Amino acid sequence: MAGEDSTAPKRKRPMGLKARSAKKPATVTAAGAQEVADFADETTATVMLRGDDTNEIDELEGIFDSAMEALAEGEDERALTLLRGSVHESDRLLRLHDTQGEGELEPRFYYIYGSALFSLAEASQDIEDRGVYLELALHRLEQAQEIMTEDIKGRVYMALAKVKLEMAAEAGSEDVDGVVQVLDQAVSALETNDGEATEQMLAASDLVLSLVDSQRLPTRASSRLVAWGMAQARSLLQSQPDSDECRCVLARALWLQASAMIGEDDEISDKPEFAKLLSEAVELLEKTESSDGLILQGEIEINLGNAQDDEMEMEQWYTRAVASFRRAQEMGELPEQFVQFIDDFENESDESDSE
C-alpha cells in the first residue's frame, strides 16, 4: 500500500478540519495518535499522527497495539482500519525519511511495519494479495533483523517465524528446518531479554501446533513442527510444573503426534504408542480446569474410544468424553460438533436401555 509522496518534512493532514468534523469522532488510541476513518474506501483508510514534538514511532506503535487489541476483542473492522492506517503511515514516514536523507530508522519501525503487513496478510481473503503482503512483511522484518538491538531481538525473530510459517503453509513446503532455526533464535532471545518469556514461548508453541492442526502442511513438515512444539512445552512445564497453560500446550502436541498415526482408512499404525501418547495427554488435562483443556480432553477421550476393539471399553471412553464436554459446557459455549456428539451418544444409550 503506497502512501502519498512527501517532498517536505511536514505532517500529513488527511482531511480539513471541517471535513473531519462531519465524520465519526476520532478515537484517541495511544500517546495522542488518532484513528480517523477518513475515506469511504476502507483500503485507503489512514491514521493521522498528532504532528507535534512527540515521537511518531511511539505513536505508530500505539496504533498497531490498538489494532492487535481490536483483533483480540473481535472488532475486525476497526482492527483492519488501524492495520491499514499503520501500513499507510509507515510508508509515509519511510518516504519522508528517505527525502530528508537522514540515518537509518530504528529497528522498531521496521518491526511494526512488517508485523502490520503480516496481520493484513492473515486477514486477506484474496490469495494473491495475501502472498504480496507476506513478501512485503518478510522484507520489512528482515530490515529490522539487520539492525536489531538486544531488547527487540525476540519480537523480531518471532515475527519472522510467523511470516515464514505462513509462507511455508502457502507453498505446501516439506522443509521447515529454516523456520525452526528462526523459532530457536526467538526462544533464545526471549529467554535472555524478556521478562514475559514463558508466555511468549508458550504462544510460539501454540502457534506452531495450530498451524499443524490446520492440516495445511505436508506430513514431514508437520512432524518436525510438532516435535519442536512438544520439546518447548516439556521444557516449559519442567520450569513451571503448576502451569495449566503449559499442560494444555503439551497435551495438544501429544494429541497431534498421535493423530499422525491415523491413516486415511482410520487404521492406527501403532496402537500401543497411540494409546500411550493420548493417555499422557489425558493425565495432563485432568489437572487443568479450563474449558479449552476440558474440550481437548473430551476430544482425546473420543479418539481413545475409537481405538478400542472392545465395545465396553469404547463405551467407557465415550462416557468420559461426554462428562468432559458437560463440564466445559458449564464454563461457557461448547462447539456444535461436541454438542451433537453428546446428543447422539445419549440418544443411542437411551435406545439401548429401552431394548
MODA-V378240 format. One record per residue. N is the residue number from 0. RES is the residue in three letters. SS is DSSP state (hx for helix, st for strand, lp for the rest). OMEGA is omega in whole degrees, -180 to 180 (* if undefined). NEAR is the number of other C-alpha atoms within 10 Angstrom. Layout:
# MODA-V378240
<<N/RES/SS/OMEGA/NEAR> <N/RES/SS/OMEGA/NEAR>>
This chain:
# MODA-V378240
<<0/MET/lp/-177/15> <1/ALA/lp/175/12> <2/GLY/lp/179/17> <3/GLU/lp/-179/13> <4/ASP/lp/180/12> <5/SER/lp/180/18> <6/THR/lp/178/11> <7/ALA/lp/-176/9> <8/PRO/lp/178/11> <9/LYS/lp/-178/9> <10/ARG/lp/178/15> <11/LYS/lp/175/16> <12/ARG/lp/-175/12> <13/PRO/lp/-178/16> <14/MET/lp/174/13> <15/GLY/lp/-178/8> <16/LEU/hx/-179/9> <17/LYS/hx/180/8> <18/ALA/hx/-179/10> <19/ARG/hx/-176/15> <20/SER/hx/180/11> <21/ALA/lp/-179/8> <22/LYS/lp/175/12> <23/LYS/lp/-179/10> <24/PRO/lp/179/12> <25/ALA/lp/179/16> <26/THR/st/177/12> <27/VAL/st/-174/14> <28/THR/st/180/18> <29/ALA/st/174/18> <30/ALA/lp/177/17> <31/GLY/lp/176/17> <32/ALA/st/-176/23> <33/GLN/st/173/22> <34/GLU/st/-178/24> <35/VAL/st/175/23> <36/ALA/lp/-165/24> <37/ASP/lp/179/20> <38/PHE/lp/177/13> <39/ALA/lp/179/8> <40/ASP/lp/-175/8> <41/GLU/hx/-177/14> <42/THR/hx/179/13> <43/THR/hx/180/17> <44/ALA/lp/-179/23> <45/THR/st/175/24> <46/VAL/st/180/28> <47/MET/st/176/26> <48/LEU/lp/-167/24> <49/ARG/lp/173/18> <50/GLY/lp/174/14> <51/ASP/lp/-175/9> <52/ASP/lp/180/6> <53/THR/lp/-180/13> <54/ASN/lp/-176/12> <55/GLU/hx/179/19> <56/ILE/hx/173/18> <57/ASP/hx/179/15> <58/GLU/hx/180/21> <59/LEU/hx/178/29> <60/GLU/hx/177/20> <61/GLY/hx/177/21> <62/ILE/hx/180/29> <63/PHE/hx/178/25> <64/ASP/hx/178/19> <65/SER/hx/177/19> <66/ALA/hx/179/27> <67/MET/hx/177/20> <68/GLU/hx/179/13> <69/ALA/hx/177/17> <70/LEU/hx/-179/16> <71/ALA/hx/-179/11> <72/GLU/lp/178/10> <73/GLY/lp/178/11> <74/GLU/lp/-170/13> <75/ASP/hx/-177/15> <76/GLU/hx/179/13> <77/ARG/hx/180/16> <78/ALA/hx/179/25> <79/LEU/hx/177/23> <80/THR/hx/-180/21> <81/LEU/hx/179/29> <82/LEU/hx/178/28> <83/ARG/hx/178/25> <84/GLY/hx/178/29> <85/SER/hx/179/29> <86/VAL/hx/180/26> <87/HIS/hx/-179/23> <88/GLU/hx/176/25> <89/SER/hx/178/25> <90/ASP/hx/-180/18> <91/ARG/hx/-180/19> <92/LEU/hx/179/23> <93/LEU/hx/178/18> <94/ARG/hx/179/18> <95/LEU/hx/179/20> <96/HIS/hx/179/16> <97/ASP/hx/179/15> <98/THR/hx/-178/14> <99/GLN/hx/177/13> <100/GLY/lp/179/9> <101/GLU/lp/-179/9> <102/GLY/lp/-177/8> <103/GLU/lp/172/9> <104/LEU/lp/-177/16> <105/GLU/lp/-177/14> <106/PRO/hx/180/22> <107/ARG/hx/179/22> <108/PHE/hx/-178/22> <109/TYR/hx/176/24> <110/TYR/hx/179/26> <111/ILE/hx/-179/27> <112/TYR/hx/-178/28> <113/GLY/hx/-179/30> <114/SER/hx/177/27> <115/ALA/hx/178/26> <116/LEU/hx/179/28> <117/PHE/hx/179/28> <118/SER/hx/175/22> <119/LEU/hx/177/21> <120/ALA/hx/179/24> <121/GLU/hx/-177/15> <122/ALA/hx/-174/13> <123/SER/lp/176/15> <124/GLN/lp/-178/10> <125/ASP/lp/-176/9> <126/ILE/hx/-179/11> <127/GLU/hx/178/10> <128/ASP/hx/-179/13> <129/ARG/hx/179/22> <130/GLY/hx/179/18> <131/VAL/hx/179/14> <132/TYR/hx/-179/23> <133/LEU/hx/179/24> <134/GLU/hx/179/18> <135/LEU/hx/179/18> <136/ALA/hx/179/28> <137/LEU/hx/-180/23> <138/HIS/hx/-178/16> <139/ARG/hx/180/21> <140/LEU/hx/175/27> <141/GLU/hx/174/20> <142/GLN/hx/176/19> <143/ALA/hx/-179/26> <144/GLN/hx/-177/19> <145/GLU/hx/-174/9> <146/ILE/hx/-172/14> <147/MET/lp/175/21> <148/THR/lp/-174/14> <149/GLU/hx/-174/11> <150/ASP/hx/-176/14> <151/ILE/hx/-176/18> <152/LYS/hx/-176/24> <153/GLY/hx/-179/26> <154/ARG/hx/-180/20> <155/VAL/hx/179/29> <156/TYR/hx/-180/28> <157/MET/hx/178/23> <158/ALA/hx/177/24> <159/LEU/hx/179/28> <160/ALA/hx/179/25> <161/LYS/hx/-179/22> <162/VAL/hx/-177/26> <163/LYS/hx/175/21> <164/LEU/hx/-179/23> <165/GLU/hx/179/21> <166/MET/hx/177/18> <167/ALA/hx/179/19> <168/ALA/hx/180/21> <169/GLU/hx/-177/14> <170/ALA/hx/-176/11> <171/GLY/lp/-173/13> <172/SER/lp/175/17> <173/GLU/lp/-173/15> <174/ASP/lp/178/15> <175/VAL/lp/-179/18> <176/ASP/hx/179/12> <177/GLY/hx/178/12> <178/VAL/hx/179/20> <179/VAL/hx/177/19> <180/GLN/hx/178/13> <181/VAL/hx/177/19> <182/LEU/hx/178/25> <183/ASP/hx/178/17> <184/GLN/hx/179/18> <185/ALA/hx/-180/25> <186/VAL/hx/179/24> <187/SER/hx/-180/16> <188/ALA/hx/180/21> <189/LEU/hx/180/24> <190/GLU/hx/-176/16> <191/THR/hx/-166/14> <192/ASN/hx/-169/14> <193/ASP/lp/179/17> <194/GLY/lp/179/10> <195/GLU/lp/-174/10> <196/ALA/hx/-176/18> <197/THR/hx/-179/19> <198/GLU/hx/-178/12> <199/GLN/hx/178/19> <200/MET/hx/174/23> <201/LEU/hx/179/21> <202/ALA/hx/178/15> <203/ALA/hx/178/21> <204/SER/hx/-179/23> <205/ASP/hx/177/23> <206/LEU/hx/-180/16> <207/VAL/hx/-178/23> <208/LEU/hx/177/23> <209/SER/hx/178/15> <210/LEU/hx/177/17> <211/VAL/hx/-179/23> <212/ASP/hx/179/17> <213/SER/lp/177/9> <214/GLN/lp/179/11> <215/ARG/lp/-178/17> <216/LEU/lp/174/24> <217/PRO/lp/-174/15> <218/THR/hx/-177/14> <219/ARG/hx/-180/12> <220/ALA/hx/180/19> <221/SER/hx/-179/26> <222/SER/hx/179/16> <223/ARG/hx/-178/16> <224/LEU/hx/176/24> <225/VAL/hx/179/26> <226/ALA/hx/179/16> <227/TRP/hx/-179/18> <228/GLY/hx/180/26> <229/MET/hx/180/23> <230/ALA/hx/179/15> <231/GLN/hx/-178/20> <232/ALA/hx/178/26> <233/ARG/hx/-180/18> <234/SER/hx/-180/14> <235/LEU/hx/180/21> <236/LEU/hx/177/20> <237/GLN/hx/-179/11> <238/SER/hx/180/11> <239/GLN/lp/-173/14> <240/PRO/lp/-179/12> <241/ASP/lp/-176/12> <242/SER/lp/176/14> <243/ASP/hx/-179/18> <244/GLU/hx/179/22> <245/CYS/hx/180/26> <246/ARG/hx/-178/26> <247/CYS/hx/-180/25> <248/VAL/hx/178/27> <249/LEU/hx/179/30> <250/ALA/hx/179/28> <251/ARG/hx/178/28> <252/ALA/hx/178/31> <253/LEU/hx/180/24> <254/TRP/hx/180/25> <255/LEU/hx/178/22> <256/GLN/hx/178/20> <257/ALA/hx/-178/22> <258/SER/hx/179/17> <259/ALA/lp/180/14> <260/MET/lp/-179/16> <261/ILE/st/-179/16> <262/GLY/lp/-179/10> <263/GLU/lp/179/7> <264/ASP/lp/-179/6> <265/ASP/lp/175/10> <266/GLU/lp/-179/11> <267/ILE/st/-174/17> <268/SER/lp/-178/13> <269/ASP/lp/-174/11> <270/LYS/hx/179/16> <271/PRO/hx/179/9> <272/GLU/hx/177/13> <273/PHE/hx/-179/22> <274/ALA/hx/-180/16> <275/LYS/hx/-179/12> <276/LEU/hx/-177/19> <277/LEU/hx/177/25> <278/SER/hx/176/18> <279/GLU/hx/179/14> <280/ALA/hx/179/24> <281/VAL/hx/179/25> <282/GLU/hx/178/13> <283/LEU/hx/-175/19> <284/LEU/hx/178/27> <285/GLU/lp/179/13> <286/LYS/lp/-179/15> <287/THR/lp/179/18> <288/GLU/lp/180/13> <289/SER/lp/180/15> <290/SER/hx/178/20> <291/ASP/hx/178/18> <292/GLY/hx/180/25> <293/LEU/hx/178/26> <294/ILE/hx/178/23> <295/LEU/hx/178/22> <296/GLN/hx/179/29> <297/GLY/hx/-180/27> <298/GLU/hx/178/20> <299/ILE/hx/179/26> <300/GLU/hx/173/25> <301/ILE/hx/179/21> <302/ASN/hx/179/21> <303/LEU/hx/175/22> <304/GLY/hx/179/22> <305/ASN/hx/-177/17> <306/ALA/lp/-176/19> <307/GLN/lp/174/15> <308/ASP/lp/-179/9> <309/ASP/lp/-177/10> <310/GLU/hx/-179/10> <311/MET/hx/178/11> <312/GLU/hx/177/15> <313/MET/hx/-179/18> <314/GLU/hx/-179/17> <315/GLN/hx/179/14> <316/TRP/hx/178/21> <317/TYR/hx/178/24> <318/THR/hx/177/18> <319/ARG/hx/179/16> <320/ALA/hx/179/27> <321/VAL/hx/180/23> <322/ALA/hx/179/15> <323/SER/hx/180/21> <324/PHE/hx/179/25> <325/ARG/hx/179/19> <326/ARG/hx/178/18> <327/ALA/hx/-179/22> <328/GLN/hx/178/17> <329/GLU/hx/-178/10> <330/MET/hx/-177/14> <331/GLY/lp/-176/10> <332/GLU/lp/178/10> <333/LEU/lp/178/17> <334/PRO/lp/-172/11> <335/GLU/hx/-176/9> <336/GLN/hx/180/9> <337/PHE/hx/171/18> <338/VAL/hx/179/15> <339/GLN/hx/178/11> <340/PHE/hx/179/16> <341/ILE/hx/-178/19> <342/ASP/hx/-179/13> <343/ASP/hx/-178/12> <344/PHE/hx/-178/15> <345/GLU/hx/177/14> <346/ASN/hx/178/12> <347/GLU/hx/179/12> <348/SER/hx/179/12> <349/ASP/hx/179/11> <350/GLU/hx/179/10> <351/SER/hx/-180/9> <352/ASP/hx/-177/8> <353/SER/hx/-179/7> <354/GLU/lp/*/5>>
